[in-house]
């Protein structure tokens, strides 16, 4: 058995700062566009609870989901990960 096949899958979690920036930006952009969590979830194909969990910084989202959120909010992915405006 090779070393690669013996390797354990490691579950990594984004740092607190990254999750905080994502959650704050998502909430700010969602509200700026006048969407409820339910409306954004429907646009992006997610559950309302998933949107709530992302806004609370409880989940480590995939890049595909980040892209779907950005598309649903008509913004760039960087707008969701960058520092909030001053």
C-alpha positions in Angstrom: 0.0 0.0 0.0 1.4 3.4 -1.0 1.8 6.3 1.3 -0.8 8.3 -0.6 -3.4 5.6 -0.2 -2.7 5.4 3.5 -3.0 9.2 4.0 -5.9 10.3 6.1 -8.3 12.9 4.9 -7.8 16.1 6.7 -10.7 18.4 7.3 -9.5 22.0 7.5 -11.5 24.9 8.6 -11.0 28.5 7.4 -9.6 30.9 10.0 -11.9 32.9 12.1 -11.0 36.2 10.3 -11.9 34.7 6.9 -15.2 33.3 8.1 -16.0 36.6 9.8 -15.3 38.6 6.6 -17.4 36.2 4.5 -20.3 36.3 6.9 -20.3 40.1 7.3 -20.0 40.7 3.6 -22.7 38.2 2.7 -25.1 39.8 5.1 -24.3 43.3 4.0 -24.6 42.6 0.3 -27.8 40.5 0.7 -29.4 43.4 2.6 -28.2 46.0 0.2 -29.9 44.1 -2.6 -33.1 43.8 -0.6 -33.0 40.0 -0.4 -34.2 38.0 2.6 -32.2 34.9 3.4 -35.0 32.8 1.9 -34.9 34.8 -1.4 -31.2 34.5 -1.7 -31.3 30.8 -0.9 -33.8 30.3 -3.7 -31.8 32.3 -6.2 -28.6 30.3 -5.4 -30.2 26.9 -5.0 -29.4 26.6 -1.3 -31.5 26.1 1.8 -32.4 29.0 4.0 -30.6 27.4 6.9 -27.4 27.1 4.8 -27.5 30.9 4.1 -28.1 31.5 7.8 -25.2 29.2 8.7 -22.9 31.0 6.3 -23.9 34.4 7.7 -23.2 33.1 11.2 -19.7 31.8 10.2 -20.7 28.2 11.1 -19.8 26.5 7.8 -16.7 26.3 5.7 -18.1 26.8 2.2 -16.7 25.4 -1.1 -15.4 27.5 -3.9 -18.4 26.4 -6.0 -20.8 27.7 -3.3 -18.8 30.9 -3.1 -19.2 31.4 -6.8 -23.0 30.6 -6.6 -23.4 33.2 -3.8 -21.4 35.8 -5.8 -23.5 35.2 -8.9 -26.8 35.4 -6.9 -25.7 38.7 -5.4 -24.3 40.0 -8.8 -20.9 40.6 -7.3 -17.3 39.2 -7.5 -16.1 36.5 -5.2 -13.6 38.9 -3.9 -16.4 41.2 -2.7 -17.4 38.4 -0.3 -13.9 37.7 1.0 -12.4 41.1 1.1 -12.4 43.4 4.2 -15.7 45.2 4.8 -15.9 48.8 3.7 -14.9 51.3 6.3 
